[in-house]
Amino acid sequence: MQKIDRRQFLGGALVATSALTLGFPRSSKAADSRIEVLVNEPIGTINPNIYGHFVEHLGAVVYDGIWVGENSRIPNIGGIRKELVDALKRIKAPLFRYPGGCFADSYDWRDGIGERSRRPKRTNFWYGVAGKDVALNSTSRIEPNHFGTNEFMRFCQLVGGKPYLAANLRGLPAQDFYEWIEYCNSPAGTTTLAEQRATGSMGSRDPFNVEFWGIGNESWGCGGELLPDEYAQEFRRFTAAYPPYDVPLKFIGAGASSDDLNWTRGFFSRMREKGEGLFGRRVYAWGIHHYAWNVSAGRTTDWNDGKGDALKFNTEQYFELLREADRLDAFLQQHWTIMGEYDRQHRTKIAVDEWGSWHRPGTELKPTHLLGQQNTMRDALVASLTLDIFNRNADKVVMGNVAQLVNCLHSLFLADGDKFILTPTFHVFEMFMAHSAAQSVRTVFSAPTVSYDRNGKPADFWGLQGSSSINGKQLTMTVTNPHQTDVRETEIAIRGARIVSAKARVLAEKDVHAYNSFENPKTVEPRDETVKINTETLVFRFAPASVTQLQITLA
């Protein structure tokens, strides 16, 4: 049973003078929670790229997810799934990381260019993750290279997002990285690689102007098993010289996993030996990866050991997944502090270029969908609390890439042949769109904590959390209520501004296990709620286990 401990909320008179009443049954008790938005205390501009995505040659992310082929009966644009393009346009997807992930450090970019029929077939990095029921010639095991650099760039162009390419640091020399940049960015007709770019399948005479480049991936693990000082040396070597085209290149370091502070300290200390000027100029951002899963026996090296089921979870597992995701906030502060010891002006920012829920196998659409999983309201709350963490750290975080886009881990979409659906996480991203490029402002939340049993011992979790941003006269607030059964009746104070009007959009279901399927694709969808302004107190009733977007027009 869940227990609620009342906590005294912040004092002070309300400046905002309106009341919001939603379509939930009114509680007999007064507001038990409080939110104060301090519009005159800016944090930083929210970089649109924190709402970025991740595309890896893993299972059915690319093949059957993005790429269906030019001759497919599935509606497509030059082989790219049209429904996916249309959905990504809805959320103005800003950025896509490609081709991995662990796959990146086994990938030769030259395999994916030229005439598609002549491209070589290679063993996919993820070959061994496929079970015995996955055919040996499946694209989940063998990479046909039908989708390569040109196809990926075409995908980005169709959607309107920027490409972020991850280089193979473990398996290829720095010269190959240099030449990939030349292939992508050299002006039309100027180099042999520019001419090669213009030929073959999806040839492009115009340069791709790729700005973001990752230097390896998880170099502490699958990307080479390097030590931090070894990786610092490789990073400097890969970025020491590059083609000087008109595109200002932004290099992103293969940073730490969750709370691995030693990796961050080791890299930054060795980079500092070559001068503090390398930060910002050579290291645009430091990548951090953080996955949330239910751990029964601690983290292990096995892909599935300790992870819980995507659909069958109890109250303890529900909150433990949220707790694991929420730890990212503290990790960002810890890494940022260490980075500042060597980069005192904080010219290098943070890119959380892999994040999301990770459940054990069993809910994937089919065996070839490696690391695929269903996506419930619980995953939607993980997404909302994570994006709010990014917003609250807008001065530190410049990029985020949810893992992954389709058919894998914390996906926004599930696809199989001509079937295609939006997951609850897609709706969260759509609700957060209004924050993009706005000014994040400090927001103080005070609410009763939620108590639950954790391995037979009492534990608690925060009662309300979120973020606020301002763009002109528009204030956007996103709030997560994690309580599974209780409405949080909340007084909201906007310090330093007066409210003119407000509207609400709510993503909530009675059952936190709810999800969308091909049979019932609209089980979980947000709804607009009427907002009435009628008294001198602004009160909002946050539904149980919900994500809420409030858009408030200020005078």
Buried (B, 14 or more C-beta within 10 A) or exposed (E): EBEBEEEEBEEEEBBBBBBBBBEBEEEEEEBBBBBBBBBEEBBBBBBBBBBBBBBBBBBBBBBBBBBBBBEBEBEBBBBBBBBBBBBBEEBBBBBBBBBBBBBBBBBBBBBBBBEBEEBEEBEBBBBEBBEEEBEEEBBBBBBBBBBBBBBBBBBBEBBEBBBBBBBBBBBBEBEBBBBBBBBBBBEEEEBEBBBBBBEBBBBBEEBBBBBBBBBBBBBBBBBBEBBBBBBBBBBBBBBEEBBEBEBEBBBBBBBBBBBBBEBBBBBBBBBBEEEBEBBBEBBBBBBBBBBBBBBEEEEEEEBBEBBBBBBEBEBBBBBBBBBBBBBBBEBBEEBBEBBEEBBEEBBBBBBBBBBBBBBBBEBBBBBBBBBBBBBBBBBBBBBBBBBBBBBBBBBBBBBBBBBBBBBBBBBBBBBBEEBBBBBBBBBBBBBBBBBBEBBBBBBBBBBBBBBBBBEEEEBBBBBBBBBBBBBEEEBBBBBBBBBBEBBBBBBBBBBBBEBEEBBBBBBBBEEBBBBBEEEEBEBBEBEEBEBEBEEEBBBBBBBBBBBBBBBBEBE
